[in-house]
Amino acid sequence: MITFYYHPSPNPAKVALFLEEAGLPYEVVTVDTLKGEAQTPAYLAINPNGKVPALSDGDAVLFDSSAILLYLGEKTGQFMSDGTPEGRARLYSWLMLFASGVAPFSGQAVHFNLFAPEPKTYAANRYSYEAERHWKLLDAQLAKFPYVAGDRYTIVDMSVWAWARMMPRILGDDALDTMLPNVKRLLDEVNAREAVKRVDALAARYKFKQEFDEEAMGYVFPQNKRLAEAR
């Protein structure tokens, strides 16, 4: 039985989507990041990086959502490339671009726009610029193909879906309509899939802390403690 360590945020959402799309049985272990549950010794034994998601499948223990998606794709043979060298190369390249560029820059754009203390103009500008640049790369790719990796729906599209849902916080309320029409097309298409309804139901099934109070900020942004001590 697969054990899925879950929180209703973008990276766990993409793994949840794969599990639901593939019809794989799994059990959920909730990890409430705002309560510090990702930093407990028990969870750090699963994911030493202290982030969500993680997944165990028998003796296989995985962390990082892209690694999990690749593992599940190879395990099931679903939602991967067409098997040609060209198809595999395209899937791997875009998945790694997403993992190393789109998601990190998007996350930092949210952080510096919404959470970082002043002065933050330089950092907010840098990360918003890079987030926009990376999303426009995806949009240009989706102008050429129905899906990011070509003609079939894959784990790359699941990654795009999970983060594109956060676009109002990343680049603003009108970003999808004004600058990313092809990303919007893909988002709308994936949102209409039955598996997404089950992912949304999963998020509604559990109660997670929502308040970014002082305690939560300490867990999510531990670097602030070092900054305060340096003053």
Beta strands, then each sheet from edge to edge (+ up, - down):
strand 1: 2-6
strand 2: 26-30
strand 3: 54-57
strand 4: 60-63
sheet 1: 2+ 1+ 3- 4+
end
